[in-house]
Amino acid sequence: MSNLIAKRIKETIDVKQAILEDPVLLQNISTAAERMIDVLKEGGKLVLCGNGGSASDAMHFAGELVGRFQKERTSWPALVLNSDPVAMSSIANDYDYSEVFSRQVDAFAHDRDILVGISTSGNSENVLKAIKAARSKGAYTVGLLGHGGGKIAKEAELSIVVPSDVTARIQESHIVIIHILCELIEEALSV
């Protein structure tokens, strides 16, 4: 057991070291924070979506913005598309599961908003369709991805791609990146 534990900890350190040593990836994180700060300053909102663990990450991100991360401050608007089971199940039933986010984007996203699509594979069809729908509405799009970025990296205006093909390592890195984004947003907007 201790060998497996040590191996997994080493793997997560290696992925984070790769992120640390990638100036383009670090710049993309910074750019995403700047865009999110601008959107919130201008009265827009973050719209987030993902499946499975990525759905939990979207909810976590929104919770840190609407509630608080590290500072007492006003709340900021963040809408999580995967948090409404009635909308998701009715859209999946009446249309198709690939439409569960794009239909909501059509209803809720505006040109002053930013859509963050989270997908460890980079190929989640419903996240890809949400990115496309958001772009058609003029919203800025960010993909928080893994596995080389997949199809979503080609469609999103900005992609933050964790350099790993292991879902668990990607998810661990996504939460670190989300926390960094929350801290950067709070530092900029809590003055």
C-alpha positions in Angstrom: 0.0 0.0 0.0 2.7 2.5 0.9 4.4 2.1 -2.5 1.1 2.9 -4.3 0.5 5.9 -2.1 3.9 7.2 -2.7 3.6 6.6 -6.5 0.3 8.5 -6.7 1.7 11.4 -4.7 4.8 11.5 -7.0 2.5 11.5 -10.1 0.5 14.4 -8.9 3.7 16.3 -8.0 5.1 15.6 -11.5 1.9 16.9 -13.2 2.0 20.1 -11.1 5.7 20.5 -11.9 5.0 20.3 -15.6 2.4 23.0 -15.2 4.8 25.1 -13.2 7.4 24.8 -16.0 5.0 25.6 -18.9 5.1 29.4 -19.4 2.2 29.2 -22.0 0.0 27.3 -19.6 0.8 29.7 -16.8 0.0 32.7 -19.1 -3.3 31.0 -20.1 -4.3 30.8 -16.4 -3.4 34.4 -15.9 -5.3 35.4 -19.0 -8.4 33.5 -17.8 -8.2 35.3 -14.5 -7.9 38.7 -16.2 -11.0 37.9 -18.4 -13.0 36.7 -15.4 -12.1 39.8 -13.5 -13.2 42.0 -16.4 -16.4 40.2 -16.9 -17.3 40.5 -13.2 -16.3 44.2 -13.1 -18.6 44.8 -16.1 -21.6 43.2 -14.5 -21.4 39.9 -16.3 -21.3 36.4 -14.8 -19.4 33.2 -15.0 -21.4 30.3 -16.5 -19.8 26.9 -15.7 -20.5 23.3 -16.8 -19.0 19.8 -16.6 -19.8 16.2 -16.2 -19.1 13.9 -13.2 -16.1 15.1 -11.3 -15.9 18.1 -13.6 -19.5 18.9 -12.6 -18.4 18.9 -9.0 -15.5 21.2 -9.9 -17.9 23.6 -11.7 -20.0 23.7 -8.5 -17.0 24.2 -6.3 -15.8 27.1 -8.5 -19.2 28.8 -8.4 -19.5 28.2 -4.6 -16.2 30.0 -4.0 -17.3 33.0 -6.1 -20.9 33.3 -4.8 -19.8 32.6 -1.3 -16.2 33.5 -0.6 -12.8 32.0 -1.1 -10.4 33.5 1.4 -11.8 37.1 1.9 -14.9 38.6 3.2 -16.4 40.5 0.3 -19.5 40.9 -1.9 -20.7 37.8 -3.8 -20.1 37.5 -7.5 -22.5 35.9 -10.0 -21.7 32.3 -11.1 -24.2 30.0 -12.7 -23.6 26.2 -12.8 -25.5 24.5 -15.7 -25.1 21.0 -14.2 -26.7 22.0 -10.9 -30.3 21.9 -12.1 -31.4 18.2 -12.4 -34.9 19.2 -13.7 -33.5 21.2 -16.6 -30.9 18.6 -17.4 -33.3 15.6 -17.3 -36.0 17.4 -19.3 -33.5 18.6 -22.0 -31.9 15.1 -22.1 -35.3 13.5 -22.4 -36.8 15.9 -24.9 -33.7 16.5 -27.0 -30.5 14.6 -26.2 -27.9 14.6 -23.4 -25.5 16.4 -25.7 -27.9 19.4 -25.5 -28.2 19.7 -21.7 -25.8 22.6 -21.5 -26.2 24.4 -24.8 -29.9 24.8 -24.3 -29.2 26.4 -21.0 -26.5 28.6 -22.5 -29.1 29.8 -25.1 -31.4 30.7 -22.1 -28.9 32.3 -19.7 -25.7 33.4 -21.3 -25.1 36.9 -22.8 -22.3 38.6 -24.6 -20.9 40.1 -21.3 -20.5 36.6 -19.7 -17.8 34.0 -19.8 -18.5 30.3 -20.1 -16.1 27.9 -18.5 -16.4 24.4 -19.8 -14.6 21.7 -17.7 -13.7 18.4 -19.4 -10.9 16.1 -18.4 -11.0 14.4 -21.8 -11.5 17.7 -23.8 -14.1 15.8 -25.8 -17.3 15.9 -23.8 -19.9 16.5 -26.5 -22.3 18.5 -24.3 -19.5 20.8 -23.1 -18.3 21.3 -26.7 -21.9 22.3 -27.7 -22.1 24.7 -24.8 -18.8 26.3 -25.9 -20.2 26.7 -29.4 -23.5 28.1 -28.2 -21.8 30.6 -25.9 -19.5 31.8 -28.7 -22.6 32.3 -30.9 -24.1 34.5 -28.2 -20.9 36.5 -27.9 -19.8 35.1 -24.5 -16.1 34.5 -24.0 -15.2 30.9 -23.7 -12.6 29.0 -21.6 -11.9 25.3 -21.6 -10.4 23.8 -18.5 -9.2 20.5 -20.0 -6.8 17.6 -20.0 -5.7 14.8 -22.5 -4.2 17.4 -24.9 -7.3 19.5 -24.9 -9.3 17.4 -27.4 -12.0 19.0 -29.6 -12.9 21.6 -27.0 -9.4 23.2 -27.1 -10.0 23.9 -30.8 -13.3 25.6 -30.1 -12.7 27.5 -26.9 -11.2 31.0 -27.2 -8.8 30.1 -24.3 -7.8 26.7 -23.2 -6.1 25.7 -20.0 -4.9 22.1 -20.7 -3.4 20.1 -17.9 -0.5 18.0 -19.3 -1.7 14.6 -18.3 -3.8 11.7 -19.7 -4.7 10.4 -16.3 -8.2 11.6 -15.2 -7.4 11.7 -11.5 -4.2 13.8 -12.0 -6.1 16.2 -14.3 -8.9 16.6 -11.8 -6.4 17.3 -9.0 -4.8 19.9 -11.1 -8.1 21.5 -12.1 -9.0 22.2 -8.5 -5.5 23.8 -7.9 -6.1 26.0 -11.0 -9.7 26.8 -9.8 -8.3 27.9 -6.5 -5.6 30.0 -8.1 -8.3 31.7 -10.3 -10.5 32.4 -7.2 -7.5 33.9 -5.4 -6.6 36.1 -8.3 -10.2 37.3 -8.7 -10.5 38.1 -5.1 -7.2 39.9 -5.0 -8.3 42.1 -7.9 -11.9 42.8 -6.9 -11.7 43.0 -3.1 -10.0 46.3 -3.0 
